[in-house]
């Protein structure tokens, strides 16, 4: 016969494992800070988001955006921004490279 505390310890251990898994999932890569990028370019975040398109689904990596296409899209929307300014803002917001 098992001691009643062994059931409690198994339940507690399971709970701790679940919390660890949830915490690990929440610390994953969140993507670039669009507010920061938009601020550096001098446009509204909504304008930048519309030129970037939809975010990738979880588990899929987004290809690096083309600064020229984003600058062109922003220009068509009435914002004056250059490809160089967009590239600089994207580079500043890029996640650190993994080794």
C-alpha positions as CSV (number, residue, x, y, z in Angstrom):
1,X,0.0,0.0,0.0
2,X,1.2,3.5,-0.9
3,X,1.7,6.3,1.5
4,X,-0.9,9.1,1.0
5,X,1.9,11.7,0.6
6,X,3.3,9.8,-2.4
7,X,0.1,10.7,-4.3
8,X,0.4,14.4,-3.3
9,X,4.1,14.5,-4.3
10,X,3.2,13.0,-7.7
11,X,0.5,15.6,-8.3
12,X,2.8,18.4,-7.2
13,X,5.5,17.2,-9.5
14,X,3.1,17.0,-12.4
15,X,2.0,20.5,-11.7
16,X,5.5,21.8,-11.6
17,X,6.3,20.1,-14.9
18,X,3.2,21.7,-16.5
19,X,4.2,25.2,-15.2
20,X,7.7,24.7,-16.6
21,X,6.4,23.8,-20.0
22,X,4.0,26.8,-20.1
23,X,6.8,29.1,-19.0
24,X,9.1,27.8,-21.7
25,X,6.5,28.2,-24.3
26,X,5.9,31.8,-23.3
27,X,9.5,32.8,-23.5
28,X,9.9,31.8,-27.2
29,X,10.7,34.3,-30.0
30,X,8.0,36.9,-30.3
31,X,9.1,38.6,-33.4
32,X,10.3,42.1,-34.0
33,X,8.9,45.1,-32.1
34,X,6.9,46.7,-34.8
35,X,6.2,49.8,-32.7
36,X,10.0,50.4,-32.4
37,X,10.5,49.8,-36.1
38,X,7.7,52.1,-37.1
39,X,9.0,54.8,-34.7
40,X,12.4,54.6,-36.2
41,X,11.0,54.9,-39.7
42,X,8.6,57.7,-38.7
43,X,5.3,56.0,-39.7
44,X,2.4,54.6,-37.8
45,X,2.6,51.0,-36.7
46,X,-0.6,50.1,-38.5
47,X,0.9,51.4,-41.8
48,X,4.0,49.3,-41.3
49,X,1.9,46.2,-40.4
50,X,-0.1,46.5,-43.5
51,X,3.0,46.7,-45.6
52,X,4.6,43.7,-43.9
53,X,1.5,41.6,-44.3
54,X,0.2,39.0,-41.9
55,X,2.4,37.5,-39.3
56,X,3.5,33.9,-39.9
57,X,1.6,31.1,-38.1
58,X,3.2,29.7,-34.9
59,X,6.0,27.4,-35.8
60,X,6.7,29.0,-39.2
61,X,9.5,31.5,-39.6
62,X,8.9,34.7,-41.6
63,X,11.4,35.5,-44.3
64,X,13.4,38.6,-43.8
65,X,11.3,41.5,-45.2
66,X,12.5,43.3,-48.3
67,X,13.2,46.9,-47.2
68,X,12.7,48.2,-50.8
69,X,9.3,46.7,-51.0
70,X,8.3,48.0,-47.6
71,X,9.5,51.5,-48.5
72,X,7.6,51.4,-51.8
73,X,4.5,50.2,-50.0
74,X,4.8,53.0,-47.4
75,X,5.4,55.6,-50.2
76,X,2.2,54.4,-52.0
77,X,0.3,54.9,-48.7
78,X,1.6,58.5,-48.5
79,X,4.6,58.1,-46.2
80,X,8.0,59.3,-47.1
81,X,10.6,56.7,-46.2
82,X,13.6,55.3,-47.9
83,X,14.7,51.7,-48.3
84,X,17.9,52.6,-46.3
85,X,15.8,53.9,-43.4
86,X,13.7,50.8,-43.4
87,X,16.7,48.5,-43.7
88,X,18.4,50.3,-40.7
89,X,15.2,50.0,-38.6
90,X,14.8,46.3,-39.5
91,X,18.5,45.6,-38.7
92,X,18.2,47.3,-35.3
93,X,15.1,45.2,-34.4
94,X,16.5,41.9,-35.7
95,X,16.9,39.1,-33.1
96,X,20.4,38.2,-32.2
97,X,22.0,35.6,-34.4
98,X,22.0,32.0,-33.0
99,X,25.4,30.3,-32.9
